[in-house]
Amino acid sequence: MISLHKKIDNPFLNKTIEFLRQEMIRIGIQEGLTSEKTIRISQELDTYIAKYQMMSNN
């Protein structure tokens, strides 16, 4: 069976994505979803997710 989604085994990338996701949620709850901090973390998270997706497509 062929898997359509390749799991990336990159502990640093996986932990970074999970940390930023949790941090974004925490700050979003505390400061609001449109706060500068929440948006900055969201953008950083987007960058790491894009890297993850690029790796999984190779």
N, CA, C and O atoms as a GROMACS GRO file, in nm:
protein
  232
    1MET      N    1   0.084  -0.119   0.000
    1MET     CA    2   0.000   0.000   0.000
    1MET      C    3   0.088   0.124   0.000
    1MET      O    4   0.186   0.132   0.075
    2ILE      N    5   0.055   0.220  -0.082
    2ILE     CA    6   0.132   0.343  -0.093
    2ILE      C    7   0.069   0.449  -0.002
    2ILE      O    8  -0.051   0.474  -0.007
    3SER      N    9   0.155   0.511   0.079
    3SER     CA   10   0.107   0.618   0.168
    3SER      C   11   0.111   0.751   0.093
    3SER      O   12   0.212   0.784   0.031
    4LEU      N   13   0.002   0.826   0.099
    4LEU     CA   14  -0.003   0.956   0.034
    4LEU      C   15   0.064   1.064   0.119
    4LEU      O   16   0.103   1.168   0.067
    5HIS      N   17   0.078   1.040   0.247
    5HIS     CA   18   0.138   1.137   0.337
    5HIS      C   19   0.260   1.075   0.405
    5HIS      O   20   0.249   0.979   0.481
    6LYS      N   21   0.374   1.132   0.375
    6LYS     CA   22   0.499   1.084   0.434
    6LYS      C   23   0.519   1.152   0.569
    6LYS      O   24   0.515   1.275   0.578
    7LYS      N   25   0.539   1.073   0.674
    7LYS     CA   26   0.563   1.129   0.807
    7LYS      C   27   0.706   1.176   0.815
    7LYS      O   28   0.799   1.103   0.780
    8ILE      N   29   0.724   1.298   0.860
    8ILE     CA   30   0.856   1.356   0.874
    8ILE      C   31   0.907   1.326   1.014
    8ILE      O   32   0.841   1.357   1.114
    9ASP      N   33   1.025   1.265   1.021
    9ASP     CA   34   1.085   1.235   1.150
    9ASP      C   35   1.197   1.336   1.176
    9ASP      O   36   1.315   1.304   1.164
   10ASN      N   37   1.157   1.456   1.211
   10ASN     CA   38   1.251   1.562   1.242
   10ASN      C   39   1.210   1.616   1.379
   10ASN      O   40   1.123   1.703   1.387
   11PRO      N   41   1.270   1.565   1.486
   11PRO     CA   42   1.227   1.602   1.621
   11PRO      C   43   1.227   1.752   1.647
   11PRO      O   44   1.136   1.804   1.711
   12PHE      N   45   1.329   1.823   1.597
   12PHE     CA   46   1.335   1.967   1.619
   12PHE      C   47   1.217   2.036   1.552
   12PHE      O   48   1.149   2.118   1.614
   13LEU      N   49   1.191   2.002   1.427
   13LEU     CA   50   1.082   2.066   1.353
   13LEU      C   51   0.947   2.033   1.416
   13LEU      O   52   0.863   2.121   1.434
   14ASN      N   53   0.928   1.907   1.451
   14ASN     CA   54   0.801   1.867   1.513
   14ASN      C   55   0.779   1.938   1.646
   14ASN      O   56   0.669   1.986   1.673
   15LYS      N   57   0.883   1.944   1.729
   15LYS     CA   58   0.870   2.008   1.860
   15LYS      C   59   0.850   2.159   1.846
   15LYS      O   60   0.774   2.219   1.923
   16THR      N   61   0.916   2.219   1.749
   16THR     CA   62   0.901   2.362   1.727
   16THR      C   63   0.758   2.395   1.684
   16THR      O   64   0.699   2.491   1.734
   17ILE      N   65   0.705   2.317   1.592
   17ILE     CA   66   0.567   2.339   1.546
   17ILE      C   67   0.469   2.324   1.662
   17ILE      O   68   0.380   2.406   1.679
   18GLU      N   69   0.486   2.221   1.741
   18GLU     CA   70   0.395   2.198   1.854
   18GLU      C   71   0.408   2.309   1.958
   18GLU      O   72   0.307   2.356   2.011
   19PHE      N   73   0.531   2.351   1.987
   19PHE     CA   74   0.551   2.459   2.084
   19PHE      C   75   0.485   2.589   2.036
   19PHE      O   76   0.414   2.654   2.112
   20LEU      N   77   0.509   2.625   1.910
   20LEU     CA   78   0.452   2.749   1.857
   20LEU      C   79   0.299   2.742   1.852
   20LEU      O   80   0.231   2.842   1.878
   21ARG      N   81   0.247   2.626   1.819
   21ARG     CA   82   0.100   2.610   1.817
   21ARG      C   83   0.041   2.634   1.955
   21ARG      O   84  -0.056   2.708   1.970
   22GLN      N   85   0.101   2.573   2.056
   22GLN     CA   86   0.051   2.591   2.193
   22GLN      C   87   0.069   2.735   2.240
   22GLN      O   88  -0.018   2.790   2.307
   23GLU      N   89   0.182   2.795   2.205
   23GLU     CA   90   0.209   2.933   2.244
   23GLU      C   91   0.110   3.028   2.178
   23GLU      O   92   0.062   3.122   2.241
   24MET      N   93   0.081   3.006   2.051
   24MET     CA   94  -0.014   3.089   1.978
   24MET      C   95  -0.153   3.081   2.043
   24MET      O   96  -0.221   3.182   2.059
   25ILE      N   97  -0.194   2.962   2.080
   25ILE     CA   98  -0.324   2.944   2.145
   25ILE      C   99  -0.326   3.017   2.279
   25ILE      O  100  -0.421   3.088   2.310
   26ARG      N  101  -0.220   2.998   2.359
   26ARG     CA  102  -0.212   3.061   2.491
   26ARG      C  103  -0.217   3.214   2.480
   26ARG      O  104  -0.293   3.279   2.552
   27ILE      N  105  -0.136   3.269   2.393
   27ILE     CA  106  -0.133   3.415   2.379
   27ILE      C  107  -0.262   3.466   2.316
   27ILE      O  108  -0.311   3.573   2.351
   28GLY      N  109  -0.317   3.390   2.222
   28GLY     CA  110  -0.444   3.428   2.161
   28GLY      C  111  -0.556   3.438   2.264
   28GLY      O  112  -0.640   3.528   2.257
   29ILE      N  113  -0.556   3.347   2.360
   29ILE     CA  114  -0.657   3.350   2.467
   29ILE      C  115  -0.632   3.469   2.559
   29ILE      O  116  -0.726   3.537   2.599
   30GLN      N  117  -0.506   3.493   2.592
   30GLN     CA  118  -0.472   3.601   2.685
   30GLN      C  119  -0.485   3.740   2.624
   30GLN      O  120  -0.540   3.832   2.686
   31GLU      N  121  -0.436   3.755   2.501
   31GLU     CA  122  -0.425   3.889   2.443
   31GLU      C  123  -0.520   3.914   2.326
   31GLU      O  124  -0.533   4.026   2.278
   32GLY      N  125  -0.584   3.808   2.280
   32GLY     CA  126  -0.674   3.822   2.166
   32GLY      C  127  -0.611   3.770   2.038
   32GLY      O  128  -0.489   3.770   2.023
   33LEU      N  129  -0.696   3.725   1.948
   33LEU     CA  130  -0.648   3.664   1.825
   33LEU      C  131  -0.586   3.765   1.729
   33LEU      O  132  -0.510   3.726   1.640
   34THR      N  133  -0.616   3.892   1.746
   34THR     CA  134  -0.561   3.993   1.656
   34THR      C  135  -0.445   4.072   1.720
   34THR      O  136  -0.400   4.172   1.664
   35SER      N  137  -0.398   4.026   1.835
   35SER     CA  138  -0.286   4.097   1.898
   35SER      C  139  -0.160   4.079   1.814
   35SER      O  140  -0.145   3.980   1.743
   36GLU      N  141  -0.070   4.174   1.824
   36GLU     CA  142   0.055   4.170   1.748
   36GLU      C  143   0.135   4.043   1.779
   36GLU      O  144   0.192   3.981   1.690
   37LYS      N  145   0.139   4.005   1.907
   37LYS     CA  146   0.213   3.886   1.948
   37LYS      C  147   0.154   3.759   1.886
   37LYS      O  148   0.227   3.675   1.834
   38THR      N  149   0.022   3.746   1.892
   38THR     CA  150  -0.044   3.628   1.836
   38THR      C  151  -0.016   3.618   1.687
   38THR      O  152   0.014   3.510   1.636
   39ILE      N  153  -0.026   3.730   1.617
   39ILE     CA  154  -0.004   3.730   1.472
   39ILE      C  155   0.141   3.697   1.439
   39ILE      O  156   0.168   3.623   1.344
   40ARG      N  157   0.234   3.750   1.516
   40ARG     CA  158   0.377   3.723   1.493
   40ARG      C  159   0.407   3.573   1.509
   40ARG      O  160   0.477   3.514   1.427
   41ILE      N  161   0.353   3.513   1.615
   41ILE     CA  162   0.374   3.370   1.637
   41ILE      C  163   0.305   3.288   1.528
   41ILE      O  164   0.360   3.187   1.483
   42SER      N  165   0.188   3.330   1.487
   42SER     CA  166   0.116   3.261   1.381
   42SER      C  167   0.197   3.261   1.251
   42SER      O  168   0.202   3.161   1.181
   43GLN      N  169   0.260   3.373   1.221
   43GLN     CA  170   0.341   3.382   1.100
   43GLN      C  171   0.465   3.293   1.110
   43GLN      O  172   0.504   3.229   1.012
   44GLU      N  173   0.526   3.290   1.228
   44GLU     CA  174   0.642   3.204   1.247
   44GLU      C  175   0.600   3.057   1.235
   44GLU      O  176   0.671   2.976   1.174
   45LEU      N  177   0.486   3.023   1.292
   45LEU     CA  178   0.433   2.888   1.282
   45LEU      C  179   0.408   2.851   1.136
   45LEU      O  180   0.440   2.740   1.093
   46ASP      N  181   0.352   2.944   1.059
   46ASP     CA  182   0.328   2.919   0.916
   46ASP      C  183   0.458   2.884   0.844
   46ASP      O  184   0.459   2.796   0.757
   47THR      N  185   0.567   2.951   0.879
   47THR     CA  186   0.696   2.925   0.817
   47THR      C  187   0.741   2.782   0.844
   47THR      O  188   0.786   2.712   0.753
   48TYR      N  189   0.730   2.739   0.969
   48TYR     CA  190   0.772   2.602   1.004
   48TYR      C  191   0.681   2.497   0.942
   48TYR      O  192   0.728   2.391   0.901
   49ILE      N  193   0.552   2.525   0.934
   49ILE     CA  194   0.459   2.431   0.870
   49ILE      C  195   0.491   2.419   0.722
   49ILE      O  196   0.486   2.309   0.666
   50ALA      N  197   0.525   2.530   0.658
   50ALA     CA  198   0.562   2.527   0.515
   50ALA      C  199   0.688   2.442   0.496
   50ALA      O  200   0.696   2.364   0.400
   51LYS      N  201   0.787   2.456   0.585
   51LYS     CA  202   0.907   2.374   0.577
   51LYS      C  203   0.872   2.227   0.592
   51LYS      O  204   0.923   2.142   0.518
   52TYR      N  205   0.784   2.196   0.686
   52TYR     CA  206   0.740   2.058   0.708
   52TYR      C  207   0.674   2.002   0.581
   52TYR      O  208   0.701   1.890   0.539
   53GLN      N  209   0.588   2.083   0.522
   53GLN     CA  210   0.517   2.037   0.401
   53GLN      C  211   0.613   2.018   0.285
   53GLN      O  212   0.597   1.924   0.206
   54MET      N  213   0.712   2.106   0.272
   54MET     CA  214   0.811   2.090   0.165
   54MET      C  215   0.890   1.961   0.182
   54MET      O  216   0.917   1.890   0.085
   55MET      N  217   0.926   1.931   0.306
   55MET     CA  218   1.000   1.808   0.334
   55MET      C  219   0.915   1.684   0.305
   55MET      O  220   0.967   1.583   0.257
   56SER      N  221   0.786   1.692   0.333
   56SER     CA  222   0.700   1.575   0.316
   56SER      C  223   0.666   1.551   0.169
   56SER      O  224   0.623   1.442   0.132
   57ASN      N  225   0.684   1.653   0.086
   57ASN     CA  226   0.656   1.638  -0.057
   57ASN      C  227   0.774   1.584  -0.136
   57ASN      O  228   0.759   1.552  -0.254
   58ASN      N  229   0.888   1.574  -0.073
   58ASN     CA  230   1.008   1.526  -0.143
   58ASN      C  231   1.018   1.375  -0.136
   58ASN      O  232   1.112   1.317  -0.189
   0.00000   0.00000   0.00000
